[in-house]
Every structure is written in structure tokens, then in C-alpha cells.
Amino acid sequence: MITVEQILKVFHTKESDVYALDHVDLQVDDGEFFVLLGPSGSGKTTLLRCVGGLEEPDAGQIHLGNDLVYSGSSNIIVPPERRRVGMVFQSYAIWPHMTVADNVGLPLREGNMKVPKDQVEGKVQRALELVGLQDLGARPAPMLSGGQQQRVALARALAVEPRVLLMDEPLSNLDARLREEVRAEIKNLAKKMGLTVLYVTHDQEEAMDLADRIAVMHLGQILQLGSPEELYTNPADPRVAQFFGEMNWVNGEMADGGVVTTSFGAMQASIKGTITSGTKVRVGVRPEHVELMAERSTGAADGQVFDGEIISETFLGDKRTYTVKLGDTYLSAWSDPENRMSGQVSVGIETRRALCFADASAQGKPASEAAPAVEG
């Protein structure tokens, strides 16, 4: 288990204090695959490095299992090599003058995690078997492909039998096809071994595929934490909604009775939080929830049907994508590839699928958001 309590990390510059982590709380359960997701500068890499001991926070506490590995108030700082964590980074950090087996066995032969010499070979071989490289132990490292090098880095992290595996953008240097292949291997391996994994990425598809739970980060804070399905279907913040898949945004104003006034008419939506009448709002609707109909149907989409005009259409094999104009608003919509339409259409939007948020651009920001965060 990983327990992070009120972790603060501030980088001091000449211009301002930059909050990389703004009193973050987080708990990762034993055997859980937990993903930190966010854009560059959100603080996700800084948080992972604090857990691993590569970055020293300014305040807070971090527990790995029952061990307190960092406490600002008690001045406890356990060095990385004594935290029993495995680390895999974007850079493979493979020594070119060594064989595959020598690379994997390096932490077992040197440093605080080294084991008796007669155990090294067995542990190396088991780690190589886990990642499917059991026949390549004698191969020189420069003769490996990118995917094989990443597997070597993973095997090296597993060889020390860590209680926690930390992974920072480990697939970003691989091409798309290989990225999917290695991603599947990491997922299966974590489940097979019951590993506790803290994984950093900016790729929402990667996060949704791998994670049991995801924490979406922004400017050193966690915006929302939950399962992939929960974050996709029930985002609590427009920035979370925007980060998961494509989202149409409709500007409007909250009217009496929970109705949103827009450029193309009044619409019902699922209101997120408390929004009073007269408040500027943004309504988010995903393209797959915009239904295009050649003829008006009052029974479609909870009866919310608007007049629209198709502006453009693209065939993508498994679907057709459309740009449709409603008033002065443009929406993206997806449909079955065999359902081709053009010209004037009716546009249906389900109330429960339309998510209404207060327009953050009209509101003030927290004090800690006054300065930009740094580092992943």
C-alpha cells in the first residue's frame, strides 16, 4: 500500500513560488494498478518521484506499507535504495556494454538491494521469464529492439522483488503498435503477480486500459479520483471531462428550472454541483451521444431534439464523423458507417448525457494556481 498525506512540493524561482504538488493526498491499495494522469506540468511525475525517494517534498508524509519513508515534521527521509521499489522510466537506462542478463542483475550485485552471489542467476532468469526474454540473457544490449530494451528495464525492476513498482511514461518511446503490445504485457504481468503499481502517463487511452483507478492531476492537485468508467461517464470537473476522449462544449446560461439557454434553444442537462440561475455555464456532450436523424423523432434522446445542418462528413472505417451546426454552435457527432447523411438533420441529445458545469473562466482561481506547476 502507498499512502501519501498532504505532500507539498514547491519550486522557488526568481519570479514566484511554483506549486508542483499542493498538499496532495493519495492511497494506493495492495495489488492495485493506479495511474496518475494529466498534462505536462500537472505534477504527476513529481509525485511519483517523491514516492520513490528521487525528489524530496517540503512537507507531508509518505508510507510504503507500514514503513514511514518520508515525514517533513519528523525529518524522516529514507533513501530510494532502501524503499524496496522497482522503477521503470521513459529512458530505458540500459548499459550498452553489458549483456541482457548483466543489465537485469546489476541491482542484485551492487548497492543496498544486492543479494548473495549464488542467488543472482536464479533471480535474473526468473525476471527474464516474466517478460518473455528468457532466451536472450547472453545477447549484447545494443542488439535489442526498443520493445526488448523496455522489457529489460522492466525485468531489472522486477528482479529486486519490489513491494511497489513505479513506472513513469514507460511506453512513450515506442511506436504505436509496439506500445499496445507492451502495454498488454505490463497489464497481464501486474495482474498475474499481484503487483502494486503507480503508473504515470498523459495518454488517457493508456490510462483507461491499464488502471483499476485513476487520479487526474492539474497544477499540482488531484481534480478527481475514480475508476476509468466513473471518470469518463461522471466527471466532476470540466477539465476531467476534457481529458477523457473528445468532448463538445456548448456555452449557455442557467435559467430557472434547471434549463440551459443556448444559441440553438433551451436544453436540459445533468447539472454538476450547485449552479444558480443566471450563471454562465458550459455543457459537455460527447460525439457518441449526439444522435443525428434524417427525420424529427420526439421519442429520441429524451425528446431533446434540435434542428441542425451537417457541415462536413468523414469516413473512418468503423464510423462516420460529422460536424453539425446548431445555431452558432458546432458539434462533432459519430454514427454507424453505413448511416450516411447530409443537409438538414434533427439532432438528439439525452439529458443524462449532457453534463452542465459552471463556466470556470468567469470564476477566480485558487491562490496556488496563480503560478504554473512544473514537471509532468
Secondary structure, DSSP 8 states (H G I E B T S, - for coil): -EEEEEEEEEEE-SS-EEEEEEEEEEEE-TT-EEEEE--TTSSHHHHHHHHHTSS--SEEEEEETTEEEEETTTTEE--GGGS-EEEE-SS----TTSBHHHHHHHHHHSSTT---HHHHHHHHHHHHHHTT-TT-TTSBGGGS-HHHHHHHHHHHHHHT--SEEEEESTTTTS-HHHHHHHHHHHHHHHHHHT--EEEEES-HHHHHHH-SEEEEEETTEEEEEE-HHHHHHS-SSHHHHHHSS--EEEEEEE-GGGEEEETTEEEE-EE-S---TT-EEEEEE-GGGEEEESS--TTGGGG-EEEEEEEEEEE-SS-EEEEEEETTEEEEEEE-TT----SEEEEEE-GGG-EEEE-GGGS---GGGSS-----
